[in-house]
Amino acid sequence: MSNVAAQLSAWAWHLIPANPIVLRVVQGSARRSRHLWLRFGYLAVLFFVVLFGAFSFSTNLSLDDLAKQSSVTFSRASIAQLMLMCFLAPVFTAGAITQERDSQTFNILLSTPLSNAQIVLGSLLSRLFFVVVLLLAGLPIFFVTTIYGGVTTSQIIESFAIAGGTAVLTGSLAIAISMIRVGTRRTIFSFYITIGLYLLTVYALGTQWSGTWVAEAPANVSGERMSWLAPFHPFLALDVALNRIQAPPFGALGNQSAVVRYLLAYPQALYVALTLALSFLLTVVSMFFVRRSALEGETSFFGKLADRIRRRPAGDRTQKPRRVWRNPIAWREAATRATAASRGVVRYAIIGGGIAAAALVLIEYHRGTLNTVTARVWLANIIMIEFGIILLVAINTAATAITKERESQTMDILLATPLSAKDLVWGKLRGLVSFTAGPICVPVGTLLVFGLYDLFRDIKVPVVSIEVWFELMVLLLAYAAFACMLGMHFSLRIKQTVKAVMVSVGVMALLCLVAGGLAQAIIGSLDAGGAFIAAFTPFTAISVLVNPVTLFGDVPQKLAANLDNVRGFAVIGSAIAALVVCGIVAGMYKSMVRNFDMIIRKQSGQ
């Protein structure tokens, strides 16, 4: 009996605490300067949010006002922490397998005596270690907000529990996808698309659609109620933990089953429990895919069956001739990106989902179920979700534009052709923008349809003005070109695909957050003139151009009185903003062309 206990303890010891993968990654990566700067950046963001809230304190505030302001600061810091966790956790964990694949060490790892459980848990826990360290490092910053009251210890614990549960779930899901999909370079790309779509869509449904609200939940000052989606969404659960939304009392849910009563009465606690349970399930499932034959490069049973179904008669194996553009690089980028398996599915999913959502809103608006104000809100949210995904697709695709040439050993072939650096860079930029132009047509077409619909009905204050579709088309194309140029910039300067994608997405997200926050702070005090400033950041442009009533405190009467001024400022602001963004893209393009040969030669010599 003692021998069995000793064997079990030794097995548990080598499974997690003495796991070789955990020890190798933690001891080796913890000394890298990159992780030091990452921790510094994480803490700097949280410190900036808390410091910004402290600056808004006035010396004449009472203790109650100080407590309220401290509570607002804590809420902002908690939301920022959760957003960072949603971004950083999958980056660390999904890169666990892709880095092994890129460095050709995954097959060596499979040949070791390590079990499937050791490989999966080692890959997961070694990366989650850095995420947990980040959470613990930010704990003192959150306790600073308790100085003036208004923030309880239980709120801090719940906030950290939600962030930690989200990190564990996204990490487990990333490891499972990496194992099942052989850890391809597009693992992070596909994962971010799925997570981003889920977070944005479910949050919009939970906050904007009253059909998801729990009738027994008390309404807050704005008239919003808790959604039944709260136990399944981190930000909706965080709203309950921060008391921004009130959960219904347990006793008021007597007509519901016991499980539903606990889900709705304690959404933040149930969210943490559900994420941990789902993480455990995903981890166990991923263990069965570690040594599958597909990971060794062999064709699986379903792959062989699909090959037999697609097989054509002899002599019918030729392809139709294709018309290549004058710049072959541009044609290849646009054509191959659109037909690639993962990106093609995502591209058509964006187009199909956008058309379906727009058609649903138009039908409900025609029936009178949605009034003009509600229809604007839905349109703005749908278009922001669509463009957020488009922007993510563009930045991820561009970040692999040059690194994939290095990894597939085709960069030397391109350099041996008569194509110059200008042809290469311009071709990739044009092809990538052409690739994103198709999905951008969906939100633009949606606005055009709504504009024409209200124009023919001769409505004085339409859902959207007729010219908004053209303004947003110009702005969205300009911002998509900037995203592509930014991704190409890091793809040229960074040799590893995973690192290039991570840095590109991080920089783009930071730019959108900082620029959007500054623009939103300025817009609130300019009334109609806010439409001019809003055009200089992508998401404020969508929010204000589609739903300009936000400029006037959500008072439709003020919008009706100032509609002509709003339209004039929007036209001027959109034109100038598009020119400014195109000027930035042109400057980045010239700099990239000028340094292209030098960087490529320098990297070839390393």
C-alpha positions in Angstrom: 0.0 0.0 0.0 2.8 2.4 0.9 4.5 1.5 -2.5 1.4 2.5 -4.4 1.1 5.8 -2.5 4.8 6.5 -3.2 4.2 5.9 -6.9 1.2 8.1 -7.0 3.0 10.9 -5.2 5.9 10.6 -7.6 3.6 10.6 -10.6 1.8 13.8 -9.3 5.2 15.4 -8.5 6.5 14.9 -12.0 3.1 15.8 -13.6 3.0 19.4 -12.4 5.6 20.7 -9.9 8.6 18.9 -11.4 7.3 18.9 -15.0 10.3 19.2 -17.3 8.5 21.6 -19.7 7.4 23.8 -16.8 10.9 24.0 -15.4 12.5 24.6 -18.8 10.1 27.4 -19.8 9.9 29.1 -16.4 13.7 29.0 -15.8 14.6 30.0 -19.3 12.0 32.5 -20.4 11.7 34.3 -17.0 15.2 35.8 -17.6 14.4 37.2 -21.0 14.1 41.0 -21.3 11.0 40.6 -23.4 9.0 39.3 -20.4 10.4 42.1 -18.2 9.1 44.7 -20.7 5.8 42.8 -21.0 5.3 43.0 -17.2 6.4 46.6 -17.2 3.9 47.4 -20.0 1.0 45.6 -18.2 1.7 47.4 -15.0 2.1 50.7 -16.8 -1.4 50.3 -18.4 -3.0 49.6 -15.0 -1.1 52.4 -13.3 -2.1 54.8 -16.1 -5.7 53.9 -15.6 -5.6 54.4 -11.9 -3.5 57.6 -12.2 -5.9 59.0 -14.7 -8.8 58.4 -12.2 -6.8 60.0 -9.4 -6.2 63.2 -11.5 -10.0 63.6 -11.7 -10.3 63.9 -7.9 -11.0 67.4 -6.7 -9.8 68.8 -3.4 -13.3 70.0 -2.6 -14.9 66.5 -2.8 -16.7 65.1 0.2 -15.8 61.6 1.5 -18.9 60.1 -0.3 -17.8 61.7 -3.6 -14.3 60.4 -3.1 -15.6 56.9 -2.4 -17.7 57.1 -5.6 -14.8 58.3 -7.7 -12.6 55.6 -6.2 -15.2 53.0 -7.2 -15.2 54.3 -10.8 -11.4 54.1 -11.0 -11.5 50.6 -9.7 -14.1 49.6 -12.3 -12.0 51.1 -15.1 -8.9 49.3 -13.8 -10.8 46.0 -13.6 -12.1 46.3 -17.1 -8.6 47.1 -18.4 -7.2 44.1 -16.5 -9.8 41.7 -18.0 -9.1 43.1 -21.5 -5.4 42.5 -21.1 -6.0 39.0 -19.9 -8.2 38.2 -22.9 -5.3 39.3 -25.1 -2.2 38.0 -23.2 -3.4 34.5 -22.1 -4.0 33.1 -25.6 -0.8 34.7 -26.9 1.3 32.9 -24.3 -0.4 29.5 -24.5 -1.1 29.3 -28.2 2.5 30.1 -28.8 3.5 27.1 -26.7 2.9 24.7 -29.5 3.5 26.9 -32.5 6.9 27.8 -31.2 7.8 24.1 -30.9 6.5 23.5 -34.4 8.4 26.5 -35.9 11.7 25.4 -34.2 11.2 21.8 -35.3 11.3 20.5 -31.7 7.8 19.2 -31.4 8.6 15.8 -32.9 11.6 15.6 -30.6 9.3 16.3 -27.7 7.0 13.5 -28.7 9.9 11.0 -28.8 10.8 11.7 -25.1 9.4 9.5 -22.2 7.0 12.4 -21.3 3.3 11.4 -21.2 0.5 13.1 -23.1 -0.6 14.7 -19.7 2.9 16.0 -19.0 3.2 17.6 -22.4 -0.3 19.2 -22.3 -0.1 20.4 -18.6 3.5 21.4 -19.0 2.7 23.6 -22.1 -0.4 25.1 -20.4 1.0 25.7 -16.9 4.4 27.0 -18.0 2.6 29.7 -20.0 -0.1 30.4 -17.4 2.7 31.0 -14.9 3.5 34.3 -16.6 -0.2 35.3 -16.6 -0.5 34.5 -12.9 2.6 36.6 -12.2 1.1 39.5 -14.1 -2.1 39.3 -12.0 -0.3 39.1 -8.7 2.0 42.0 -9.8 -1.1 44.2 -10.3 -2.6 43.4 -7.0 -1.0 46.4 -5.1 -2.3 48.8 -7.7 -5.9 47.6 -7.1 -5.6 47.9 -3.3 -4.6 51.6 -3.7 -8.2 52.2 -4.9 -9.5 51.2 -1.4 -7.9 54.1 0.3 -11.0 56.4 0.0 -13.5 53.6 0.4 -16.2 52.6 -2.2 -14.2 49.4 -3.0 -14.5 46.2 -1.0 -12.1 43.4 -0.7 -14.7 41.0 -2.0 -15.0 43.1 -5.2 -11.2 42.9 -5.8 -11.2 39.1 -5.2 -14.2 38.6 -7.6 -12.5 40.8 -10.2 -9.2 38.8 -10.0 -11.1 35.5 -10.0 -13.0 36.5 -13.2 -9.7 37.6 -14.9 -7.9 34.5 -13.7 -10.8 32.2 -14.8 -10.8 33.9 -18.2 -7.0 33.4 -18.5 -7.2 29.7 -17.7 -10.1 29.1 -20.1 -8.6 31.0 -23.0 -5.3 29.3 -22.3 -6.9 25.8 -22.2 -8.8 26.5 -25.4 -5.7 27.8 -27.1 -3.8 24.6 -26.1 -6.6 22.4 -27.3 -6.8 24.2 -30.7 -3.0 24.0 -31.0 -3.0 20.3 -30.4 -6.0 19.5 -32.6 -4.9 21.8 -35.4 -1.3 20.7 -35.3 -0.2 24.1 -34.0 -0.1 25.8 -37.4 1.0 29.4 -37.8 -2.6 30.4 -38.1 -3.5 29.1 -34.6 -3.4 32.5 -33.0 -5.1 34.1 -36.0 -8.1 31.7 -35.9 -8.3 31.8 -32.1 -8.4 35.6 -31.8 -11.1 35.8 -34.4 -13.3 33.3 -32.5 -12.7 34.9 -29.1 -13.1 38.4 -30.4 -16.3 37.6 -32.2 -17.7 35.9 -29.1 -16.8 38.7 -26.7 -18.2 41.4 -28.9 -21.3 39.7 -30.1 -22.5 38.3 -26.7 -21.7 41.6 -24.9 -23.7 43.5 -27.5 -26.6 41.1 -27.1 -26.4 41.2 -23.3 -26.3 45.0 -23.0 -28.4 46.2 -26.0 -31.1 43.5 -26.5 -33.7 43.7 -23.8 -34.9 40.2 -24.8 -31.9 38.7 -23.0 -32.6 40.7 -19.8 -33.8 38.9 -16.6 -37.2 40.3 -15.6 -36.6 39.7 -11.9 -33.3 41.7 -11.9 -33.6 45.3 -10.7 -32.9 48.0 -13.2 -29.9 50.3 -12.8 -30.0 54.1 -13.2 -29.8 53.7 -17.0 -32.7 51.3 -17.1 -30.5 48.3 -17.9 -31.0 44.9 -16.4 -28.8 41.9 -16.0 -28.7 39.5 -18.9 -29.1 35.8 -18.6 -25.9 35.6 -20.6 -23.9 37.0 -17.7 -22.8 33.6 -16.3 -21.2 32.9 -19.7 -19.4 36.1 -20.5 -16.5 37.7 -18.6 -17.4 41.3 -19.0 -21.1 40.8 -18.2 -20.1 38.9 -15.1 -17.7 41.6 -14.2 -20.4 44.2 -14.5 -22.3 42.3 -11.8 -19.2 42.0 -9.6 -18.6 45.8 -9.9 -22.3 46.5 -9.0 -22.8 48.3 -12.3 -25.6 45.8 -12.9 -27.7 44.2 -10.1 -28.3 40.4 -10.1 -31.8 39.3 -9.1 -32.2 38.1 -5.5 -32.2 34.3 -5.1 -35.7 34.4 -3.5 -37.2 36.3 -6.5 -36.4 33.4 -8.8 -38.9 31.0 -7.3 -40.4 30.0 -10.6 -37.0 28.8 -12.0 -35.2 25.5 -11.5 -32.5 25.3 -8.8 -29.7 25.4 -11.4 -31.1 28.4 -13.2 -31.6 30.2 -9.8 -28.0 29.8 -8.9 -26.8 30.8 -12.4 -28.8 34.1 -12.3 -28.4 35.0 -8.6 -24.6 34.4 -8.5 -23.4 35.0 -12.1 -19.9 36.0 -11.2 -19.3 32.9 -9.0 -20.9 30.6 -11.5 -18.8 32.1 -14.4 -15.6 31.3 -12.5 -16.8 27.7 -11.8 -17.9 27.1 -15.3 -14.6 28.4 -16.8 -12.6 26.2 -14.5 -14.8 23.1 -15.3 -14.6 23.8 -19.1 -10.9 24.3 -18.8 -10.4 20.9 -17.2 -12.5 19.3 -19.9 -10.6 20.9 -22.7 -7.3 20.0 -21.1 -8.3 16.3 -20.8 -9.6 16.2 -24.4 -6.5 17.8 -25.8 -4.4 15.0 -24.2 -5.9 12.5 -26.7 -4.6 14.5 -29.7 -1.0 14.8 -28.7 0.3 11.8 -30.6 -2.3 11.4 -33.3 -1.1 10.3 -36.7 -2.0 13.7 -38.1 0.6 15.3 -35.9 3.2 13.2 -37.6 2.3 14.4 -41.1 0.2 11.3 -42.0 -3.2 11.6 -43.6 -6.0 10.7 -41.3 -9.0 8.5 -42.2 -11.3 11.4 -42.9 -8.6 13.1 -45.0 -8.2 9.9 -47.1 -11.9 9.7 -47.5 -12.2 13.3 -48.6 -9.4 12.8 -51.1 -11.3 9.9 -52.7 -14.5 11.9 -52.9 -12.8 14.9 -54.6 -10.8 12.7 -57.0 -11.6 13.4 -60.7 -11.2 11.1 -63.7 -7.9 10.8 -65.4 -7.2 13.6 -67.9 -9.3 16.0 -65.9 -6.6 17.3 -63.6 -5.9 20.7 -65.1 -6.9 24.1 -63.7 -8.4 26.9 -65.6 -6.0 29.7 -66.6 -6.0 32.7 -64.3 -5.5 36.3 -65.2 -2.7 37.6 -63.1 -2.5 41.4 -62.3 0.2 43.6 -63.6 1.9 43.2 -60.2 2.0 39.5 -59.5 2.7 39.9 -55.8 -0.5 41.9 -55.3 -2.5 39.2 -57.2 -1.0 36.4 -55.2 -1.7 38.1 -51.9 -5.3 38.9 -52.8 -6.0 35.5 -54.4 -4.2 33.2 -52.1 -5.4 34.9 -48.9 -9.0 34.8 -50.1 -8.9 31.1 -51.0 -6.8 29.9 -48.0 -8.8 27.5 -45.9 -8.9 29.3 -42.6 -8.9 32.9 -43.8 -11.4 32.0 -46.6 -13.8 30.6 -44.1 -13.4 33.6 -41.8 -13.8 36.0 -44.7 -17.0 34.5 -45.9 -18.3 34.1 -42.3 -17.8 37.9 -41.8 -19.7 38.6 -45.1 -22.5 36.1 -44.4 -22.9 37.1 -40.8 -22.9 40.8 -41.6 -25.5 40.4 -44.3 -27.8 38.3 -42.0 -27.5 40.8 -39.1 -28.2 43.8 -41.3 -31.2 42.0 -42.9 -32.6 41.2 -39.5 -32.3 44.8 -38.3 -33.9 46.1 -41.5 -36.8 43.7 -41.2 -37.5 44.6 -37.6 -37.2 48.3 -38.5 -39.7 47.9 -41.3 -42.1 46.1 -39.1 -41.9 48.8 -36.5 -40.4 46.6 -33.8 -37.3 48.8 -33.8 -37.6 52.6 -33.7 -35.1 54.9 -35.3 -33.0 55.3 -32.1 -32.8 51.6 -31.4 -32.0 50.8 -35.0 -29.1 53.3 -34.9 -27.7 51.6 -31.8 -27.9 48.1 -33.3 -26.4 49.3 -36.6 -23.5 51.0 -34.8 -22.8 47.9 -32.7 -23.0 45.5 -35.6 -20.7 47.6 -37.8 -18.2 48.0 -34.9 -18.1 44.3 -34.4 -17.7 43.7 -38.1 -14.9 46.2 -38.5 -13.2 45.0 -35.3 -13.0 41.5 -36.8 -11.9 42.9 -40.2 -9.2 44.9 -38.5 -8.0 41.8 -36.6 -8.0 39.8 -39.8 -6.0 42.5 -41.7 -3.4 42.9 -39.0 -2.9 39.2 -38.5 -2.7 38.5 -42.2 -0.3 41.4 -42.8 1.9 40.3 -39.9 2.6 37.0 -41.7 3.0 38.5 -45.2 6.9 38.5 -45.0 7.6 36.0 -42.2 5.8 33.3 -44.2 8.2 34.0 -47.1 11.2 33.4 -44.9 9.8 30.3 -43.3 8.7 28.7 -46.6 12.1 29.6 -48.1 10.5 31.7 -51.0 12.0 35.0 -50.1 15.3 34.2 -51.9 13.3 33.3 -55.0 11.4 36.6 -54.9 14.7 38.5 -54.5 16.1 36.7 -57.5 13.3 38.0 -59.8 13.3 41.4 -61.6 10.9 42.7 -59.0 12.2 45.6 -56.9 11.6 46.3 -53.3 9.0 48.8 -54.3 7.2 46.2 -56.4 7.3 43.7 -53.5 6.1 46.1 -50.8 3.4 47.8 -52.9 2.2 44.4 -54.2 1.7 43.0 -50.8 0.0 46.2 -49.5 -2.3 46.4 -52.5 -3.1 42.7 -52.3 -3.9 42.8 -48.6 -6.1 45.8 -48.9 -7.9 44.1 -51.8 -8.4 41.1 -49.5 -10.1 43.2 -46.8 -12.1 45.3 -49.3 -14.7 42.5 -49.7 -15.7 42.3 -46.0 -15.7 46.1 -45.8 -18.4 46.2 -48.5 -20.8 44.6 -46.0 -21.1 47.4 -43.5 -20.8 50.0 -46.2 -23.6 48.3 -48.2 -25.7 48.0 -45.0 -25.6 51.8 -44.5 -26.4 52.4 -48.1 -29.5 50.2 -47.9 -30.7 52.0 -44.8 -30.0 55.4 -46.3 -31.9 54.6 -49.5 -34.8 53.0 -47.5 -35.4 56.2 -45.4 -34.7 58.5 -48.4 -37.6 56.9 -50.4 -39.8 57.0 -47.3 -39.0 60.8 -47.0 -38.2 60.6 -43.2 -37.0 63.9 -41.7 -34.5 62.3 -39.3 -33.4 59.0 -40.9 -31.6 56.2 -39.2 -28.5 57.2 -41.1 -27.8 60.0 -43.5 -27.5 59.0 -47.2 -23.8 60.1 -47.4 -22.6 58.2 -44.3 -21.9 55.0 -46.4 -19.4 56.9 -48.5 -17.7 58.5 -45.6 -17.3 55.2 -43.7 -16.2 53.5 -46.9 -13.3 55.9 -47.3 -12.4 55.8 -43.6 -12.6 52.0 -43.2 -10.4 51.5 -46.3 -7.9 54.0 -45.0 -7.8 52.4 -41.5 -7.6 48.9 -43.1 -4.6 50.1 -45.2 -2.9 51.4 -42.0 -3.5 48.1 -40.2 -2.0 46.2 -43.2 1.0 48.6 -43.3 1.6 48.2 -39.6 1.4 44.4 -39.8 3.9 44.4 -42.7 6.2 46.7 -40.8 6.6 44.2 -37.9 6.5 41.2 -40.3 9.6 42.7 -42.0 11.5 43.5 -38.8 10.6 40.4 -36.7 11.7 37.0 -38.0 9.2 34.8 -36.0 5.6 34.7 -37.1 4.2 34.3 -33.6 6.1 37.3 -32.3 5.2 39.4 -35.3 1.5 38.7 -34.9 1.6 39.3 -31.2 3.4 42.6 -31.4 1.3 43.8 -34.3 -2.0 43.0 -32.6 -0.8 44.5 -29.3 0.3 47.8 -30.9 -2.9 48.1 -32.9 -5.0 47.5 -29.9 -3.1 50.0 -27.8 -3.4 52.6 -30.6 -7.1 52.1 -30.8 -7.6 52.2 -27.0 -5.5 55.3 -26.5 -6.6 57.3 -29.5 -10.2 56.2 -29.0 -10.2 57.2 -25.4 -8.7 60.6 -26.1 -11.1 61.3 -28.9 -14.1 60.2 -26.8 -13.0 62.6 -24.0 -12.9 65.5 -26.5 -16.1 64.6 -28.4 -18.3 64.9 -25.3 -17.8 68.7 -25.0 -18.1 69.7 -28.7 -21.7 68.7 -29.5 -22.0 68.8 -33.4 -18.3 69.5 -33.7 -17.6 66.2 -32.2 -18.4 64.6 -35.5 -15.2 66.2 -36.9 -13.0 64.7 -34.2 -14.7 61.3 -34.2 -13.5 60.6 -37.7 -9.8 60.4 -36.6 -10.2 57.1 -34.8 -12.0 54.1 -36.4 -14.4 53.1 -33.7 -15.5 56.6 -32.6 -16.0 57.3 -36.3 -18.4 54.4 -36.6 -20.1 55.2 -33.3 -20.7 58.9 -34.1 -21.3 58.7 -37.8 -23.9 55.9 -37.5 -25.4 57.0 -34.2 -24.8 60.8 -33.9 -27.3 61.2 -31.1 -24.5 60.2 -28.7 -23.1 63.7 -29.3 -26.1 65.3 -27.6 -26.5 63.0 -24.5 -28.8 60.6 -26.4 -31.5 63.3 -26.8 -33.1 62.8 -30.3 -34.6 66.3 -30.2 -31.2 67.9 -30.1 -30.0 65.8 -33.0 -33.0 66.8 -35.1 -32.2 70.5 -34.5 -28.5 70.1 -35.3 -28.6 67.4 -38.0 -27.3 69.7 -40.8 -24.3 70.8 -38.7 -23.5 67.2 -37.7 -23.5 66.2 -41.4 -21.3 69.0 -42.4 -18.7 68.4 -39.7 -18.8 64.7 -40.5 -18.0 65.2 -44.2 -15.1 67.6 -43.5 -13.7 65.4 -40.7 -14.0 62.2 -42.7 -12.1 63.8 -45.7 -9.3 65.2 -43.5 -9.0 62.1 -41.4 -8.7 59.9 -44.5 -6.0 62.1 -45.9 -4.1 62.1 -42.7 -4.2 58.3 -42.4 -3.3 57.8 -46.1 -0.4 60.2 -45.5 0.8 58.1 -42.6 0.5 54.9 -44.7 2.4 56.6 -47.5 5.2 57.6 -45.1 5.4 54.1 -43.7 5.5 52.7 -47.2 8.4 54.9 -48.3 10.3 54.0 -45.2 9.7 50.3 -45.7 10.8 50.4 -49.3 13.9 52.4 -48.4 15.0 49.9 -45.7 13.7 46.7 -47.2 16.9 45.5 -48.9 19.1 46.4 -45.9 16.8 44.6 -43.4 16.5 41.5 -45.5 20.2 41.2 -46.1 20.9 41.8 -42.4 18.5 39.0 -41.4 20.0 36.7 -44.1 23.4 37.1 -42.5 22.2 36.2 -39.0 
